[in-house]
Amino acid sequence: MSGRRNRWIRRLVVLAAMVLAIWALKATVFRAQPLEVTVYPVARGTVESTVVNSRAGTVLSRRDASLSPGVGGLVRALPVHKGDTVHAGDLLLAIDDAEYRAQVTLAERSLDAAKAAEKEARLQTRQRRRALERNRKLSAEGFVSKELLEELQTAEEVADASAKAATENARRARAALAQARATEAKTRLTAPFDGVITEVSAELGEWVSPSAPGLPMPPVLRLVDLNHLYLRAPLDEVDAAAVRVGLPVRITLDAFPGHSFPGRLTWTSPVVETVERQNRTMTVEAEFDSSAAPAGVLPGLSTDLEVILRTRENVLRLPTNAILEGNRVLVVKENRLRSVALRPGLRNWQYTEVLEGPGAGDRVVTSLDRDGVRAGARVVVAGEAGS
């Protein structure tokens, strides 16, 4: 009987040892390893309320001209090439002007003739007027008949009318000369402003054809001023009421990764445009602040605008991407994650103001995309996000 009892005792001892061993293995070897998380210590800083463009914007120039001569003809001079820097008034292209110079000469000779005819008509008018005055005195003394006096009066009026006609002919000749000179001037294409030649579609000795009446001549050069740049971008219609001219903007360019440049909103469209079905946007324009534009910014570059609506400084803030649905955040407390309710204030895509919730120094988790990151999980801090 005692032997049977001893066997049961030994079995119980072995079973207890096995249970203890299993528990020890689970508590040591098979225990779940703590998750590595990245945290952000809640601290004070600046938070902005912003809106951003709905699609990429574009860098443009306020002075971007497609140029062509005012008349067609043979290209006699083409002193510029793509990439050349020119100044206002520099010659860009000249059309053979022999025909137009001849028209100017003809107009000059016509003006000379009209001036001579005008002078002759005025002389005749003065002569007729003096004769009329002399005979009026003689008529008063009874030496000249009334009929002769009337003839002299008529002759003076005819001479005066001829003088007026000659004056108008001279004016017409002056206008014709001005027109001929203006037409001749159109054979020389000069730079309207300082800039860079970006396109040249004509060749020396090539014939530039005029367009049909009422249509502009196709451009042969493009001139762009790189010192008067601005930016244009679309905003979503929901932000239309919030933006206004004068608000500060933050400008980023794909060509300058990791950098942003200050600017200011200079224009907002008075209408909302429908680009695609259910896609309505409002176009805005902005300029770099004085001396803020980096060297190398060119028209055509893609850009993004972040319009700054409001700013609050020295407030508690945390990364916006650390906020879970329902305005909650995960805070590391004694190597475990705790869910903490958040009452947010001002926010943008980067930071959110903390009105109530985690305090200064609390470490909120930013690596929410890792498996197992949830309230109650054991964690170890692997790094801190930049503040």
GUPAMI-855903 format. One line per field, with one value per residue (C-alpha): residue number from 1; residue in one letter; y, z, x. Coordinates in steps of 0.001 Angstrom, whole numbers. Layout:
<atoms>
marlum: (NUM, ...)
marvex: (a, ...)
north: (Y, ...)
up: (Z, ...)
east: (X, ...)
</atoms>
This chain:
<atoms>
marlum: (1, 2, 3, 4, 5, 6, 7, 8, 9, 10, 11, 12, 13, 14, 15, 16, 17, 18, 19, 20, 21, 22, 23, 24, 25, 26, 27, 28, 29, 30, 31, 32, 33, 34, 35, 36, 37, 38, 39, 40, 41, 42, 43, 44, 45, 46, 47, 48, 49, 50, 51, 52, 53, 54, 55, 56, 57, 58, 59, 60, 61, 62, 63, 64, 65, 66, 67, 68, 69, 70, 71, 72, 73, 74, 75, 76, 77, 78, 79, 80, 81, 82, 83, 84, 85, 86, 87, 88, 89, 90, 91, 92, 93, 94, 95, 96, 97, 98, 99, 100, 101, 102, 103, 104, 105, 106, 107, 108, 109, 110, 111, 112, 113, 114, 115, 116, 117, 118, 119, 120, 121, 122, 123, 124, 125, 126, 127, 128, 129, 130, 131, 132, 133, 134, 135, 136, 137, 138, 139, 140, 141, 142, 143, 144, 145, 146, 147, 148, 149, 150, 151, 152, 153, 154, 155, 156, 157, 158, 159, 160, 161, 162, 163, 164, 165, 166, 167, 168, 169, 170, 171, 172, 173, 174, 175, 176, 177, 178, 179, 180, 181, 182, 183, 184, 185, 186, 187, 188, 189, 190, 191, 192, 193, 194, 195, 196, 197, 198, 199, 200, 201, 202, 203, 204, 205, 206, 207, 208, 209, 210, 211, 212, 213, 214, 215, 216, 217, 218, 219, 220, 221, 222, 223, 224, 225, 226, 227, 228, 229, 230, 231, 232, 233, 234, 235, 236, 237, 238, 239, 240, 241, 242, 243, 244, 245, 246, 247, 248, 249, 250, 251, 252, 253, 254, 255, 256, 257, 258, 259, 260, 261, 262, 263, 264, 265, 266, 267, 268, 269, 270, 271, 272, 273, 274, 275, 276, 277, 278, 279, 280, 281, 282, 283, 284, 285, 286, 287, 288, 289, 290, 291, 292, 293, 294, 295, 296, 297, 298, 299, 300, 301, 302, 303, 304, 305, 306, 307, 308, 309, 310, 311, 312, 313, 314, 315, 316, 317, 318, 319, 320, 321, 322, 323, 324, 325, 326, 327, 328, 329, 330, 331, 332, 333, 334, 335, 336, 337, 338, 339, 340, 341, 342, 343, 344, 345, 346, 347, 348, 349, 350, 351, 352, 353, 354, 355, 356, 357, 358, 359, 360, 361, 362, 363, 364, 365, 366, 367, 368, 369, 370, 371, 372, 373, 374, 375, 376, 377, 378, 379, 380, 381, 382, 383, 384, 385, 386, 387)
marvex: (m, s, g, r, r, n, r, w, i, r, r, l, v, v, l, a, a, m, v, l, a, i, w, a, l, k, a, t, v, f, r, a, q, p, l, e, v, t, v, y, p, v, a, r, g, t, v, e, s, t, v, v, n, s, r, a, g, t, v, l, s, r, r, d, a, s, l, s, p, g, v, g, g, l, v, r, a, l, p, v, h, k, g, d, t, v, h, a, g, d, l, l, l, a, i, d, d, a, e, y, r, a, q, v, t, l, a, e, r, s, l, d, a, a, k, a, a, e, k, e, a, r, l, q, t, r, q, r, r, r, a, l, e, r, n, r, k, l, s, a, e, g, f, v, s, k, e, l, l, e, e, l, q, t, a, e, e, v, a, d, a, s, a, k, a, a, t, e, n, a, r, r, a, r, a, a, l, a, q, a, r, a, t, e, a, k, t, r, l, t, a, p, f, d, g, v, i, t, e, v, s, a, e, l, g, e, w, v, s, p, s, a, p, g, l, p, m, p, p, v, l, r, l, v, d, l, n, h, l, y, l, r, a, p, l, d, e, v, d, a, a, a, v, r, v, g, l, p, v, r, i, t, l, d, a, f, p, g, h, s, f, p, g, r, l, t, w, t, s, p, v, v, e, t, v, e, r, q, n, r, t, m, t, v, e, a, e, f, d, s, s, a, a, p, a, g, v, l, p, g, l, s, t, d, l, e, v, i, l, r, t, r, e, n, v, l, r, l, p, t, n, a, i, l, e, g, n, r, v, l, v, v, k, e, n, r, l, r, s, v, a, l, r, p, g, l, r, n, w, q, y, t, e, v, l, e, g, p, g, a, g, d, r, v, v, t, s, l, d, r, d, g, v, r, a, g, a, r, v, v, v, a, g, e, a, g, s)
north: (0, 2354, 1442, 2445, 5741, 6386, 5728, 8328, 10809, 10310, 10753, 13974, 15278, 14497, 16125, 19234, 19397, 19160, 21911, 24064, 23418, 24293, 27496, 28383, 27810, 29975, 32699, 32659, 30925, 31140, 34477, 37016, 39517, 43188, 45197, 47818, 51174, 54683, 57454, 61207, 63050, 65568, 69024, 72659, 74170, 75881, 74501, 75861, 75416, 75012, 73994, 72483, 72309, 69454, 68863, 69892, 73543, 75125, 77805, 80517, 83836, 87074, 88043, 85145, 86292, 84392, 86846, 87242, 90083, 92323, 91539, 88564, 88347, 86959, 86645, 88940, 88855, 86422, 87336, 85239, 81541, 79373, 80115, 83614, 86322, 89550, 93005, 95171, 96768, 94197, 93093, 89545, 89188, 91375, 90905, 92172, 95748, 96971, 97112, 98812, 101393, 102195, 102759, 105120, 107056, 107279, 108552, 111142, 112459, 112575, 114589, 117012, 117539, 118006, 120569, 122507, 122467, 123604, 126495, 127547, 127446, 129574, 132136, 132365, 132758, 135642, 137271, 136986, 138317, 141390, 142104, 141864, 144261, 146872, 146745, 147016, 150375, 151460, 150256, 152409, 155437, 154489, 153456, 149695, 148183, 145912, 143079, 143156, 143144, 140051, 138301, 139095, 137811, 134531, 134170, 134664, 131970, 129534, 130150, 129650, 126350, 125228, 126072, 124011, 121095, 121370, 121352, 118172, 116562, 117382, 115828, 112734, 112550, 112810, 109977, 107871, 108465, 107501, 104329, 103467, 103995, 101906, 99103, 99317, 99161, 95869, 94267, 94523, 92375, 93653, 92350, 93929, 93124, 91492, 87718, 84431, 83088, 79664, 78889, 79849, 78446, 80533, 80284, 82893, 83225, 81520, 83076, 83988, 83860, 86300, 84966, 85494, 88781, 88725, 85955, 86451, 85397, 82159, 82975, 82517, 83208, 82828, 85189, 84469, 86709, 84495, 87298, 87713, 84244, 83269, 80033, 78817, 75880, 74568, 74295, 72115, 73966, 73243, 75593, 78461, 80405, 80123, 81576, 85226, 87354, 88196, 84932, 83432, 80257, 77597, 76626, 73284, 72230, 68724, 70074, 71082, 68094, 68667, 72445, 74880, 78576, 81330, 83237, 85033, 84545, 87217, 86200, 83951, 83060, 84659, 81423, 77707, 75588, 72127, 70178, 66758, 65441, 66049, 67657, 71380, 73573, 77217, 78480, 80611, 82357, 83075, 84677, 84005, 86424, 88883, 87041, 83718, 82120, 79768, 80005, 77577, 77911, 77712, 78197, 74887, 73272, 71509, 73018, 72582, 75398, 75162, 78150, 79041, 80091, 80413, 79940, 79193, 79235, 77584, 75085, 71385, 69393, 65864, 64378, 64199, 60708, 59483, 60036, 56994, 56946, 58542, 61043, 58653, 58111, 55301, 56361, 54251, 53750, 51273, 49497, 48987, 50879, 52868, 54426, 58085, 60314, 63467, 66781, 68324, 71995, 73523, 70927, 70313, 67297, 67452, 68534, 68734, 70966, 69149, 70852, 67858, 64428, 63471, 65920, 67340, 64590, 61778, 59443, 58852, 56072, 57111, 53642, 52655, 50586, 47769, 44546, 44168, 47851, 48263, 49152, 46715, 45496, 45209, 47455, 48693, 52128, 51717, 55388, 58851, 60767, 64198, 67074)
up: (0, 877, -2371, -4415, -2528, -3226, -6942, -7065, -5185, -7658, -10569, -9096, -8519, -12130, -13443, -11339, -12590, -16192, -15651, -13998, -16888, -19493, -17632, -17409, -21136, -21961, -19643, -21082, -24367, -25909, -24433, -27131, -27828, -27269, -30402, -31582, -32023, -33018, -30770, -30730, -27410, -27176, -27108, -27762, -31193, -34044, -35622, -38803, -40465, -44175, -47478, -50349, -54091, -55415, -58401, -59200, -60036, -62557, -62525, -65086, -66185, -66157, -69343, -71793, -75396, -78665, -81261, -85026, -87446, -88454, -92163, -94256, -96329, -96621, -93370, -93896, -90358, -87456, -84870, -81975, -81128, -78519, -75046, -75864, -73295, -74851, -73619, -74436, -77852, -79167, -82775, -82933, -86614, -89740, -92915, -96251, -96320, -99847, -100966, -97765, -97921, -101483, -100239, -97576, -100253, -102419, -99476, -98687, -102269, -102192, -98994, -100576, -103497, -101165, -99112, -102268, -103432, -99987, -100041, -103521, -102506, -99430, -101507, -103945, -101065, -99597, -103031, -103604, -100101, -100615, -103994, -102418, -99628, -102098, -104285, -101293, -100513, -104158, -104242, -101211, -103121, -106211, -108438, -108625, -109644, -107417, -109973, -109980, -106204, -106133, -108625, -106429, -103354, -105130, -106296, -102727, -101401, -104118, -103289, -99586, -100278, -102481, -99684, -97210, -99660, -100152, -96360, -96047, -98880, -97015, -93843, -95814, -97251, -93757, -92596, -95607, -94794, -91144, -92302, -94705, -91978, -89511, -92065, -92677, -88900, -88791, -90796, -87670, -84695, -81452, -77880, -75916, -72601, -71140, -71323, -72759, -76237, -75735, -79260, -82797, -85687, -88567, -90539, -92231, -95880, -95210, -96365, -93527, -94877, -93699, -92403, -93859, -92925, -89335, -88251, -86376, -88028, -86558, -83983, -84992, -81604, -77944, -75327, -71591, -68686, -65930, -63357, -63178, -62166, -60470, -59630, -60572, -58954, -58416, -54981, -54177, -54204, -50477, -49688, -51845, -48948, -46767, -49066, -49915, -51558, -49253, -47284, -46865, -48788, -48572, -51982, -52794, -56116, -57335, -58677, -55135, -52931, -49187, -49474, -49216, -50028, -48601, -50786, -50832, -52556, -55243, -57056, -56632, -59460, -59245, -60546, -59773, -62755, -63650, -64927, -64892, -63734, -59987, -59930, -59242, -58502, -57983, -59523, -57409, -58124, -55823, -55963, -54134, -51353, -52237, -52740, -51819, -55264, -55633, -58604, -61327, -61066, -64619, -66166, -66585, -63367, -61284, -57895, -54814, -52779, -49127, -48192, -44502, -43104, -39388, -37167, -33451, -31789, -28610, -28288, -27407, -30616, -31937, -35443, -37263, -38512, -34881, -34446, -34641, -35631, -32976, -32029, -29894, -29659, -28289, -25516, -24157, -20379, -18543, -21798, -22687, -25030, -23512, -25527, -24639, -25833, -27685, -28104, -31136, -31965, -35032, -37420, -40797, -42545, -40335, -36809, -34640, -31614, -28324, -26318, -24033, -23860, -23723, -21873, -22562, -22755, -23292, -25988, -28637, -31159, -34794, -36258, -36377, -39548, -37730, -36930, -33327, -32448, -30280, -26751, -24181, -26371, -24842, -26672, -26716, -28083, -31112, -31980, -31809, -34681, -35311, -33638)
east: (0, 2804, 4560, 1509, 1353, 5021, 4514, 1693, 3817, 6654, 4261, 2885, 6381, 7361, 4165, 4764, 8341, 7131, 4561, 7216, 9620, 6981, 6126, 9811, 10278, 7278, 8518, 12022, 12756, 9274, 8312, 7264, 10007, 9110, 8321, 10759, 9048, 10005, 8735, 8425, 8809, 5981, 7579, 6832, 7181, 5332, 2161, 614, -2739, -2079, -3619, -1666, -2181, -4315, -2009, 1533, 2009, 4359, 7038, 6270, 7746, 5794, 7653, 7579, 7134, 6780, 8079, 7797, 8558, 5686, 6103, 7114, 10242, 13746, 15704, 18692, 20157, 19780, 22424, 21052, 20935, 19234, 20547, 21793, 21193, 19936, 18991, 16005, 16490, 18997, 18435, 17064, 16133, 16002, 13974, 15310, 13988, 14886, 11255, 10152, 12969, 11891, 8343, 9713, 11632, 8532, 6513, 9185, 9092, 5290, 5466, 7941, 5551, 2592, 4520, 5399, 1772, 653, 3153, 2016, -1644, -970, 907, -1965, -4408, -2403, -2178, -5958, -6638, -4412, -6050, -9489, -8553, -7167, -10245, -12581, -11009, -11314, -14918, -15689, -14354, -16390, -13482, -14299, -17599, -19605, -19341, -15525, -15466, -17680, -15367, -12360, -14248, -15001, -11385, -10147, -12543, -11456, -7794, -8488, -10269, -7359, -4919, -6936, -7020, -3265, -2774, -4865, -2874, 326, -1083, -2059, 1459, 2948, 685, 1681, 5346, 4792, 3035, 5872, 8441, 6402, 6190, 9918, 10527, 8617, 11428, 13641, 12690, 14229, 14099, 11220, 12943, 16050, 15934, 17171, 16415, 14812, 13571, 14632, 12605, 13998, 17236, 19388, 18297, 14953, 11694, 9350, 5805, 3149, -147, -3587, -5296, -6522, -4166, -868, 2354, 3759, 6474, 10095, 11730, 10836, 12267, 11950, 12902, 14321, 14248, 10465, 9285, 6058, 4272, 806, -963, -4515, -6155, -9127, -12445, -12992, -10111, -11394, -12912, -9810, -7154, -6590, -3933, -1037, -928, 2557, 3369, 6030, 7409, 9012, 10494, 11279, 14564, 15629, 14732, 14844, 14564, 11673, 11512, 9288, 6899, 3575, 234, -209, -3424, -6441, -8777, -12239, -13796, -13631, -12687, -13955, -10953, -12564, -15906, -16230, -12792, -13122, -10143, -9236, -6012, -3675, -387, 2536, 5961, 9192, 10024, 12760, 16078, 14432, 14429, 17409, 19718, 18744, 14964, 13620, 10175, 8414, 9677, 7045, 6320, 4153, 2632, 1693, -451, -48, -3433, -2615, 429, 781, 4171, 5485, 2619, 2722, 2784, 3163, 3431, 121, 976, 1047, -2710, -4999, -8645, -10793, -8064, -6025, -2281, -115, 2263, 5140, 4699, 6956, 7802, 4150, 1864, -970, -3807, -4289, -7141, -6088, -7904, -6195, -5906, -4314, -2931, -1333, 153, 3273, 2304, -822, -1260, -2011, -4764, -5405, -3825, -155, 2066, 5486, 8074, 5571, 6805, 4145, 4621, 5124, 5826, 2159, 2577, 4442, 2562, 1489, 1663, -1426, -2392, -918, 1956, 5415, 7844, 11386, 12236, 14466, 14756, 13263, 11708, 13183, 11399)
</atoms>
